[in-house]
């Protein structure tokens, strides 16, 4: 077995440099927003309690699993409903080193075909390649059932396709001198995924593009009150398997999750901390290479900028849904690190938010970039 790049310093340096650039750009933009707002504009506004923006993790492997999501406060009057609709778009382009070696040796830019898969299979090694654009619309309905409890149901609609952003991403990489990560070795704007992980194999050379209904998520949130200077919140959720297994859309298995969150005022804003765990059922896509327990942690800071506008900074670290031992595909099993910066504005009973998510480490197992637009509408109790 020959292992390159992912274990050598040259690859690590590229990852570190790109992580620093991406993270500094996001943090720099947030800092400029703070500097642009005079202190007088901050005065007289209470610490926000709207909760984090409900951004989705657009990593294709996560799309098929229950995602606990960001913590949401128990708010509104008893019997009051709220509807959240979040539109998200993300691009993922990942490949193992032996796939990149093969593509470099064939010496031409084109889509993968059956001959390429046969050549990879002949090595007897594990491998993976995925090029996908995912658009996701998530509709969540929440009702305040009592003083302490709210119930919710979340229904995702997922569009998978090749997209039209490959040339834009390649141009960005060229402009800043970043490595193309092998994008120049395959056809642009194609949806393809091939992998062999621990005996499991997926070959999707020409999968059907289109829009699909994902598995619903049913959940219950509990306001556990004030303790040790923090306000505590529990959330339990289940994802029953109602849709057939389909790459990027559904795993073909049921999942459950439990999340504990706490929040408190901090520096004129509000700090949220959360820990969660997902118990994942079997996977029809990778039955021998899926993780049955997926823990995660989150830190979110929201601060009022005045006039009903809030700035949110969200950092999430979660275990990968893939559990693979082979060194060639070990990058898929590493933790995911993602950072989100967003702005939210409240207009009477409607809240509108925009956010951008960037992976800041371990680029081979998470979506490169995610863009989100969220609209929340509250409806008074009868």
C-alpha positions in Angstrom: 0.0 0.0 0.0 1.4 3.4 -1.0 0.2 6.4 1.0 1.0 10.0 -0.1 0.0 13.6 0.5 -2.5 13.1 3.3 0.3 12.1 5.6 3.1 14.2 4.2 4.0 17.7 5.4 3.3 19.3 2.0 -0.3 18.4 2.3 -0.6 19.5 5.9 1.0 22.8 5.2 -1.6 23.5 2.5 -4.4 22.6 4.8 -3.1 24.8 7.6 -2.5 27.7 5.3 -5.9 27.5 3.7 -7.5 27.0 7.2 -5.8 30.2 8.5 -6.8 32.2 5.4 -10.5 31.1 5.5 -10.9 31.5 9.2 -9.2 34.9 9.3 -11.4 36.2 6.5 -14.5 35.2 8.4 -13.3 36.6 11.7 -12.0 39.7 10.0 -15.4 40.4 8.4 -17.1 40.0 11.8 -14.6 42.3 13.5 -15.1 45.0 10.9 -18.9 44.8 11.5 -18.2 45.4 15.3 -15.9 48.3 14.6 -18.5 49.9 12.2 -21.1 50.0 14.9 -20.6 52.9 17.4 -21.0 52.1 21.1 -24.0 54.4 21.3 -25.9 52.1 18.9 -25.3 49.2 21.3 -26.8 51.0 24.4 -30.3 50.3 25.5 -30.6 46.9 23.9 -31.1 43.7 25.9 -29.0 40.7 25.5 -30.6 38.7 22.5 -32.4 35.4 23.2 -33.4 34.5 19.7 -31.0 31.6 19.6 -28.6 30.5 16.8 -29.4 30.6 13.1 -30.7 27.1 12.1 -27.9 26.4 9.6 -27.6 22.9 8.1 -24.5 20.8 7.9 -24.2 20.3 4.1 -21.6 17.5 4.2 -23.1 14.8 2.0 -22.5 12.0 4.5 -24.3 14.0 7.3 -27.2 14.7 5.0 -28.4 11.2 5.4 -28.2 11.2 9.2 -30.2 12.9 11.9 -28.5 16.2 12.7 -29.2 17.7 16.2 -28.8 21.2 14.8 -28.2 24.3 16.8 -30.0 24.8 20.1 -33.3 26.7 20.0 -34.9 28.5 23.0 -38.4 27.6 24.3 -40.1 30.9 23.5 -43.5 32.4 22.8 -46.9 32.0 24.5 -48.4 28.6 25.2 -50.1 27.4 22.0 -48.1 29.7 19.8 -46.7 28.3 16.5 -43.6 29.3 14.6 -42.4 28.2 11.1 -38.7 28.1 10.1 -37.6 27.8 6.5 -33.9 27.6 5.8 -32.5 27.4 2.3 -28.9 26.2 2.2 -26.4 25.5 -0.7 -23.1 23.7 -0.4 -20.3 22.3 -2.6 -18.3 19.2 -1.7 -15.3 17.9 -3.7 -13.2 15.2 -2.0 -11.0 12.3 -3.1 -8.5 9.9 -1.6 -4.8 10.1 -2.6 -4.9 6.9 -4.7 -7.8 8.3 -6.7 -5.8 11.5 -7.4 -2.7 9.5 -8.3 -4.8 7.6 -10.8 -6.4 10.7 -12.3 -3.0 12.3 -12.7 -1.6 9.3 -14.5 -4.5 9.1 -17.0 -3.5 12.6 -18.1 -6.8 14.0 -19.3 -9.6 16.0 -17.9 -12.9 14.1 -18.1 -15.5 12.5 -15.8 -14.8 9.1 -14.1 -16.0 6.1 -16.0 -16.2 2.3 -15.6 -12.6 1.9 -16.6 -11.4 4.2 -13.9 -13.4 2.3 -11.3 -12.0 -1.0 -12.5 -8.5 0.4 -12.3 -9.1 1.5 -8.7 -10.6 -1.8 -7.8 -7.6 -3.7 -9.2 -5.3 -2.1 -6.6 -7.2 -3.9 -3.8 -7.1 -0.6 -1.8 -9.9 1.4 -0.3 -10.7 4.7 -2.1 -13.3 7.4 -2.4 -14.3 10.3 -4.7 -17.3 12.6 -4.4 -18.1 15.7 -6.4 -21.6 17.1 -5.5 -23.5 20.3 -5.0 -26.3 20.1 -2.5 -29.2 22.5 -2.1 -31.4 21.9 0.9 -34.7 23.4 2.0 -35.6 22.6 5.6 -39.0 23.4 7.0 -39.5 23.2 10.8 -42.8 23.8 12.6 -42.6 24.4 16.4 -45.4 24.7 18.9 -45.2 25.9 22.5 -47.0 23.0 24.3 -46.5 24.2 27.9 -44.4 26.5 30.0 -41.4 24.1 29.8 -42.0 22.1 26.6 -42.0 22.8 22.8 -42.5 20.1 20.2 -41.2 20.3 16.6 -41.2 18.5 13.3 -38.5 19.2 10.6 -38.9 18.1 7.0 -35.9 18.4 4.6 -36.2 18.7 0.8 -32.8 18.0 -0.8 -31.6 18.7 -4.4 -28.5 16.9 -5.5 -26.7 17.8 -8.7 -23.5 18.8 -10.4 -24.2 22.5 -10.0 -22.6 25.4 -11.9 -20.0 26.7 -9.5 -16.9 24.6 -10.3 -15.4 27.2 -12.6 -16.0 29.9 -10.0 -14.3 27.8 -7.3 -11.3 27.0 -9.6 -10.9 30.7 -10.5 -10.9 31.5 -6.8 -8.2 28.9 -6.1 -6.1 30.2 -9.0 -6.4 33.8 -8.0 -5.1 33.2 -4.5 -2.6 30.5 -5.4 -4.4 27.6 -3.6 -4.1 24.0 -4.7 -7.0 22.9 -6.9 -7.3 19.7 -4.9 -7.6 17.8 -8.2 -10.6 19.7 -9.5 -8.7 20.2 -12.8 -8.5 16.4 -13.3 -12.2 15.8 -13.7 -15.2 17.2 -15.7 -16.8 20.3 -14.3 -20.4 20.5 -13.0 -21.0 16.7 -12.7 -22.5 14.7 -9.8 -20.4 11.6 -9.2 -19.5 9.4 -6.3 -17.5 6.2 -6.0 -16.0 4.6 -2.9 -14.8 1.4 -1.4 -14.7 1.4 2.4 -13.9 -1.8 4.3 -15.6 -4.0 1.8 -18.6 -1.7 1.2 -18.7 -0.3 -2.3 -20.7 2.5 -3.9 -20.5 3.3 -7.6 -22.5 6.3 -8.8 -21.0 7.4 -12.1 -24.2 8.9 -13.5 -26.6 9.2 -10.6 -29.9 10.8 -11.2 -30.0 14.5 -10.3 -33.1 15.9 -8.9 -35.0 16.9 -5.8 -36.0 14.4 -3.1 -37.9 14.5 0.2 -35.7 13.4 3.1 -36.6 11.6 6.4 -38.6 13.8 8.8 -37.2 14.7 12.3 -39.5 14.8 15.4 -38.3 16.4 18.5 -39.1 17.8 22.0 -37.4 20.7 23.8 -37.4 21.2 27.5 -36.6 24.5 29.3 -34.8 23.2 32.5 -34.6 26.6 34.2 -31.7 28.6 35.6 -28.8 27.0 37.5 -25.3 28.1 38.2 -25.7 31.3 36.3 -26.9 29.5 33.1 -30.2 28.8 31.5 -30.4 25.1 30.5 -32.2 23.4 27.7 -32.7 19.7 26.7 -33.6 18.5 23.2 -34.5 15.0 22.2 -35.2 14.0 18.6 -35.8 11.0 16.4 -35.5 10.4 12.6 -37.6 7.5 11.5 -36.5 5.9 8.3 -39.3 6.5 5.8 -37.3 7.0 2.6 -35.2 4.5 0.7 -31.4 4.7 1.0 -30.0 7.2 -1.5 -26.6 8.9 -1.6 -26.8 12.4 -0.1 -30.5 12.0 0.7 -31.2 9.1 3.1 -29.3 6.3 4.9 -32.2 3.8 5.0 -31.9 3.7 8.8 -33.5 5.4 11.9 -31.5 7.7 14.2 -32.0 9.4 17.6 -30.3 12.3 19.3 -30.0 14.0 22.7 -28.7 17.6 23.2 -27.9 19.6 26.3 -27.4 23.3 25.8 -26.9 26.3 28.2 -26.8 30.0 27.6 -26.1 33.2 29.5 -25.4 36.9 28.9 -21.8 37.7 28.0 -20.1 41.0 27.0 -23.3 42.6 25.8 -24.5 39.6 24.0 -25.4 35.9 24.7 -23.2 32.9 24.7 -24.5 29.4 23.9 -22.7 26.1 24.6 -24.1 22.7 23.6 -23.1 19.1 23.6 -25.0 16.4 21.7 -24.9 12.8 20.6 -26.5 11.0 17.7 -27.2 7.2 17.9 -27.2 6.2 14.3 -28.9 3.1 13.0 -27.3 0.9 10.4 -26.5 2.3 6.9 -27.4 0.7 3.7 -24.8 2.8 1.9 -21.8 1.9 4.1 -23.0 -0.9 6.5 -19.4 -1.8 7.6 -18.0 1.8 7.8 -20.6 3.8 9.6 -20.3 5.2 13.1 -23.0 4.3 15.5 -22.4 7.1 18.0 -21.7 10.7 16.6 -20.9 13.2 19.4 -20.5 16.9 18.8 -20.0 20.3 20.6 -21.0 23.8 19.7 -20.2 27.4 20.8 -22.4 30.2 19.6 -22.2 34.0 20.4 -25.0 36.4 19.4 -24.9 40.1 19.9 -27.4 42.9 19.1 -26.2 45.5 16.7 -29.3 47.7 17.2 -32.4 48.3 15.3 -33.5 44.6 15.6 -30.3 43.3 14.0 -28.0 40.7 15.5 -24.6 39.3 14.7 -24.0 35.5 15.2 -20.8 33.6 15.4 -21.1 29.8 15.5 -18.4 27.1 15.8 -19.2 23.4 15.6 -17.0 20.4 16.1 -18.5 16.9 15.4 -17.3 13.4 14.9 -17.5 12.1 11.3 -20.3 9.7 10.4 -17.7 7.5 8.7 -15.7 5.0 10.6 -12.8 3.7 8.5 -9.5 2.2 9.5 -7.6 2.2 6.2 -4.9 4.9 6.1 -6.0 5.8 2.6 -9.5 6.8 3.7 -8.7 7.8 7.3 -9.3 11.5 6.5 -13.0 10.7 6.2 -13.1 9.5 9.8 -11.6 12.7 11.3 -13.6 15.3 13.2 -15.4 18.0 11.3 -14.6 21.7 12.2 -17.0 24.3 10.8 -17.4 28.0 11.5 -20.4 30.1 10.7 -20.9 33.9 10.6 -24.3 35.4 10.1 -26.6 38.4 10.5 -30.2 38.3 11.6 -32.9 40.9 11.6 -36.3 40.8 13.4 -39.3 42.5 11.7 -42.3 42.2 14.0 -43.3 38.5 13.8 -40.8 37.6 11.1 -37.0 37.0 11.5 -34.7 36.9 8.5 -31.2 35.7 8.6 -28.2 35.2 6.3 -25.1 33.1 7.1 -22.0 31.5 5.6 -20.3 28.3 6.8 -16.7 27.4 6.1 -14.8 24.2 7.0 -11.6 25.3 8.8 -9.8 22.0 9.0 -9.9 18.4 7.6 -11.2 19.5 4.2 -11.6 15.9 3.0 -14.7 15.1 5.1 -16.9 18.2 5.1 -18.5 20.6 2.7 -16.2 23.3 1.4 -18.6 26.2 1.9 -22.2 26.6 2.8 -24.6 29.6 2.2 -27.8 29.9 4.2 -30.9 32.0 4.2 -33.4 31.5 7.0 -36.9 32.9 7.5 -38.8 32.4 10.8 -42.5 33.4 11.1 -44.3 33.4 14.5 -48.1 32.8 14.6 -50.0 33.9 17.7 -52.0 31.4 19.7 -55.8 31.5 19.0 
